[in-house]
Amino acid sequence: MTLPLTQESIATLVHEFYDGVRADPELGPVFNAAIDDWEPHLARMVEFWSTTMLGTKSFHGNVYGKHMALPGVQPQHFQRWLALFQSTVDRLFEPAVAEEFRIVASRIAQSLQYGFFGQVHFS
Protein backbone atom coordinates (compact mmCIF):
# COMPACT_ATOMS: atom_id res chain seq x y z
CA MET A 1 0.00 0.00 0.00
CA THR A 2 1.34 3.43 -0.87
CA LEU A 3 -0.49 6.39 0.59
CA PRO A 4 -0.01 10.03 -0.39
CA LEU A 5 1.38 12.23 2.38
CA THR A 6 -1.75 13.89 3.78
CA GLN A 7 -3.25 14.51 7.19
CA GLU A 8 -5.48 11.47 6.59
CA SER A 9 -2.52 9.20 5.82
CA ILE A 10 -0.71 10.52 8.88
CA ALA A 11 -3.79 9.61 10.95
CA THR A 12 -3.66 6.11 9.45
CA LEU A 13 0.04 5.87 10.34
CA VAL A 14 -0.49 7.05 13.91
CA HIS A 15 -3.40 4.69 14.57
CA GLU A 16 -1.73 1.64 13.01
CA PHE A 17 1.60 2.35 14.69
CA TYR A 18 0.10 2.78 18.14
CA ASP A 19 -2.04 -0.33 17.68
CA GLY A 20 1.28 -2.13 17.29
CA VAL A 21 2.84 -0.33 20.26
CA ARG A 22 -0.07 -1.25 22.54
CA ALA A 23 0.19 -4.90 21.51
CA ASP A 24 3.98 -5.04 21.78
CA PRO A 25 5.22 -7.07 24.79
CA GLU A 26 8.06 -4.58 25.49
CA LEU A 27 6.42 -1.24 24.71
CA GLY A 28 2.79 -1.96 25.54
CA PRO A 29 3.23 -2.04 29.32
CA VAL A 30 5.14 1.29 29.35
CA PHE A 31 2.68 3.12 27.10
CA ASN A 32 -0.45 1.57 28.58
CA ALA A 33 0.70 2.54 32.10
CA ALA A 34 1.23 6.14 30.99
CA ILE A 35 -1.88 6.65 28.82
CA ASP A 36 -5.36 6.12 30.22
CA ASP A 37 -7.34 7.55 27.32
CA TRP A 38 -5.75 6.81 23.96
CA GLU A 39 -7.98 8.97 21.76
CA PRO A 40 -6.59 12.35 22.90
CA HIS A 41 -3.04 10.98 22.66
CA LEU A 42 -3.61 9.71 19.13
CA ALA A 43 -5.12 13.06 18.11
CA ARG A 44 -2.04 14.84 19.53
CA MET A 45 0.26 12.50 17.64
CA VAL A 46 -1.60 13.22 14.40
CA GLU A 47 -1.14 16.94 15.12
CA PHE A 48 2.55 16.39 15.90
CA TRP A 49 3.31 14.42 12.73
CA SER A 50 1.17 16.75 10.61
CA THR A 51 3.15 19.71 11.92
CA THR A 52 6.43 17.88 11.38
CA MET A 53 5.75 16.44 7.93
CA LEU A 54 3.22 18.88 6.44
CA GLY A 55 4.02 22.11 8.27
CA THR A 56 0.46 22.50 9.55
CA LYS A 57 1.59 24.11 12.83
CA SER A 58 -1.31 22.37 14.58
CA PHE A 59 0.87 20.91 17.35
CA HIS A 60 1.92 22.95 20.34
CA GLY A 61 3.50 21.23 23.30
CA ASN A 62 6.58 20.09 25.14
CA VAL A 63 7.44 16.68 23.74
CA TYR A 64 10.68 16.46 25.66
CA GLY A 65 9.24 17.41 29.06
CA LYS A 66 6.26 15.07 28.75
CA HIS A 67 8.45 12.09 27.94
CA MET A 68 11.03 12.81 30.64
CA ALA A 69 8.28 12.31 33.23
CA LEU A 70 7.57 8.72 32.13
CA PRO A 71 8.63 5.93 34.49
CA GLY A 72 9.98 2.57 33.35
CA VAL A 73 11.62 3.68 30.11
CA GLN A 74 14.68 1.60 29.19
CA PRO A 75 17.30 2.11 26.44
CA GLN A 76 16.04 -0.87 24.41
CA HIS A 77 12.56 0.67 24.21
CA PHE A 78 13.84 3.28 21.79
CA GLN A 79 15.15 0.70 19.34
CA ARG A 80 11.91 -1.24 19.54
CA TRP A 81 9.84 1.95 19.04
CA LEU A 82 11.92 2.86 16.00
CA ALA A 83 11.67 -0.63 14.51
CA LEU A 84 7.88 -0.62 14.82
CA PHE A 85 7.63 2.91 13.47
CA GLN A 86 9.91 2.16 10.54
CA SER A 87 8.04 -0.98 9.55
CA THR A 88 4.77 0.96 9.66
CA VAL A 89 6.00 3.87 7.50
CA ASP A 90 7.68 1.45 5.08
CA ARG A 91 4.39 -0.40 4.66
CA LEU A 92 2.26 2.72 4.19
CA PHE A 93 4.37 5.18 2.20
CA GLU A 94 6.60 5.30 -0.85
CA PRO A 95 10.31 4.95 -0.03
CA ALA A 96 11.20 8.67 -0.17
CA VAL A 97 8.37 9.64 2.21
CA ALA A 98 9.09 6.70 4.50
CA GLU A 99 12.73 7.82 4.66
CA GLU A 100 11.69 11.34 5.73
CA PHE A 101 9.62 9.83 8.54
CA ARG A 102 12.51 7.55 9.55
CA ILE A 103 14.96 10.45 9.76
CA VAL A 104 12.66 12.53 11.94
CA ALA A 105 11.74 9.57 14.17
CA SER A 106 15.39 8.65 14.63
CA ARG A 107 16.28 12.19 15.67
CA ILE A 108 13.42 12.28 18.15
CA ALA A 109 14.40 8.90 19.61
CA GLN A 110 18.04 9.93 19.91
CA SER A 111 17.13 13.19 21.64
CA LEU A 112 14.78 11.51 24.10
CA GLN A 113 17.22 8.70 24.79
CA TYR A 114 19.97 11.21 25.48
CA GLY A 115 17.62 13.03 27.85
CA PHE A 116 16.81 9.86 29.75
CA PHE A 117 20.23 8.24 29.88
CA GLY A 118 22.84 10.86 28.94
CA GLN A 119 23.84 8.87 25.88
CA VAL A 120 22.43 7.31 22.75
CA HIS A 121 22.50 3.52 22.59
CA PHE A 122 21.91 3.23 18.82
CA SER A 123 22.74 5.18 15.69
Backbone hydrogen bonds, N-H to C=O, Kabsch-Sander energy under -0.5 kcal/mol:
donor,donor_aa,acceptor,acceptor_aa,energy
3,L,92,L,-3.3
6,T,4,P,-1.2
10,I,6,T,-2.1
11,A,7,Q,-2.1
12,T,8,E,-2.1
13,L,9,S,-2.5
14,V,10,I,-2.9
15,H,11,A,-2.5
16,E,12,T,-2.6
17,F,13,L,-3.1
18,Y,14,V,-2.5
19,D,15,H,-1.6
20,G,16,E,-1.7
21,V,17,F,-2.2
22,R,18,Y,-2.5
23,A,19,D,-1.4
24,D,20,G,-1.0
24,D,21,V,-0.7
28,G,24,D,-2.2
30,V,26,E,-0.5
31,F,27,L,-2.5
32,N,28,G,-3.2
33,A,29,P,-1.5
34,A,30,V,-1.1
35,I,31,F,-2.0
36,D,34,A,-0.6
38,W,36,D,-0.6
41,H,37,D,-0.9
42,L,38,W,-3.0
43,A,39,E,-2.3
44,R,40,P,-2.2
45,M,41,H,-2.4
46,V,42,L,-2.2
47,E,43,A,-2.1
48,F,44,R,-2.8
49,W,45,M,-2.8
50,S,46,V,-2.3
51,T,47,E,-2.4
52,T,48,F,-2.6
53,M,49,W,-2.9
54,L,50,S,-2.1
55,G,50,S,-0.6
55,G,51,T,-1.0
56,T,50,S,-1.3
63,V,61,G,-0.8
66,K,62,N,-2.2
67,H,63,V,-2.0
68,M,64,Y,-2.2
69,A,65,G,-0.8
69,A,66,K,-0.6
70,L,67,H,-1.7
73,V,70,L,-0.5
77,H,74,Q,-1.5
78,F,74,Q,-0.6
78,F,75,P,-1.2
79,Q,75,P,-0.8
80,R,76,Q,-2.0
81,W,77,H,-2.7
82,L,78,F,-2.5
83,A,79,Q,-2.4
84,L,80,R,-2.4
85,F,81,W,-2.6
86,Q,82,L,-3.2
87,S,83,A,-2.2
88,T,84,L,-1.8
89,V,85,F,-2.7
90,D,86,Q,-2.5
91,R,87,S,-1.5
92,L,88,T,-1.8
93,F,89,V,-2.5
94,E,3,L,-0.5
98,A,94,E,-2.7
99,E,95,P,-2.4
100,E,96,A,-1.6
101,F,97,V,-2.2
102,R,98,A,-2.6
103,I,99,E,-2.5
104,V,100,E,-2.1
105,A,101,F,-2.9
106,S,102,R,-2.4
107,R,103,I,-2.1
108,I,104,V,-2.4
109,A,105,A,-2.7
110,Q,106,S,-2.6
111,S,107,R,-2.4
112,L,108,I,-2.7
113,Q,109,A,-2.7
114,Y,110,Q,-2.4
115,G,111,S,-2.1
116,F,112,L,-2.3
117,F,113,Q,-2.8
118,G,114,Y,-2.6
119,Q,113,Q,-0.6
